[in-house]
Amino acid sequence: MEIRRLVLDVDKAVSRPSILEIAAAIDSTPGVEATNIQVTEIDIETVGMNITIQGISLNYEAIARAIENVGAVVHSIDELATGQVLIENIKRER
């Protein structure tokens, strides 16, 4: 299966690692072409983030290991796109 996009729910401590350190760790993983980190919540001890990673043949295990090696934690995969082309989600109104 060729993973093209991952959206991960990630937490880190407020003090460390920095978002720049997390981005650099992800960027160093083979196949990664782009990373977007969005802070979603901040409390006294932790920062919650959505991290979108796009590329060719992404290796989830290598990406998760890179994130954890700098001191952050992957909670879940919130979106996964596979195949030769990317399909953009269209928000449905109900």
N, C-alpha and C positions, 0 to 999 in steps of 0.2 A: 504494500500500500504506500503510495506516494503522498506524504503529508505536505500540504502547501501553506496552510494557515493554522495557527493555534492561538486561542485566547485563553489565558491562564489567570486564575484567581490566586494572587500571591500576597503574603504578609511578610513584613520585616519589622525589626525593632526601630523605634523612632531614631535612635542615635546612629545605628550602623547596620547594614551597609548603606551607602548612598545610592540613589537611583542611578547615578552615573556608573558606579561599580557594577550594579546589576545589569545595566545595558551593555557594558563592556564584556561581561562574562557571557551574555547571550550572543553578542556579536561575534565572539571568538569561536562559536560552535559552527562546524561545517554545515553549509547549505543555507544559513541565515542571510537573507538579503535586506530585511528591514525589521525594526522593532519599534513599537509604540508603547510607552508606559504611561498609564493614567492613574493618578492617585484618586481613590474612591472614598476613603475615609481615614481619619486620623483620630486616635484616642491617646490616652496618657502614655501607653507603652508601645503601641504598634501602629503601623501604617499599612492600610489595605490598598492593593493595586490591581488593576486589570492590565495584563501585558499581552499585546497582540504581536505575534511573530509571523512573518511571512517569508517564504523562500521555496527552494526546490529540495525535495526529499528530506524534510526536516526529521531529525531524530529526537523524539520526545524525551527519551531517557537521558540523552546527552545534554539536552537543554535543561531538564529538571536538575540534573547533577550539577551543572554550571551555576544555576540559581542557588542551590543549596550550599555549594562550596564557598560562596561569598557570604552566606549567613542568612538568607531568606528562605521561606517555606512555600512550596506549591500546595495549595489546598485542593484545587480541582481544575479540570479542563472544562471550560465553559463553552467553547466552540472549537470545532475541528472541520477543516476543509481538505478534501483529498481529490486526486485526479489530475488531469492534464490542464484543466482551466479552473479558474475560481468562479463560483457562483455567489453573487452578492445577495444577502438577505434582503427581502422586501417586507417592510413592516405592514402587517395586515391590520386593518381597522375592523373592529367588530361592534 
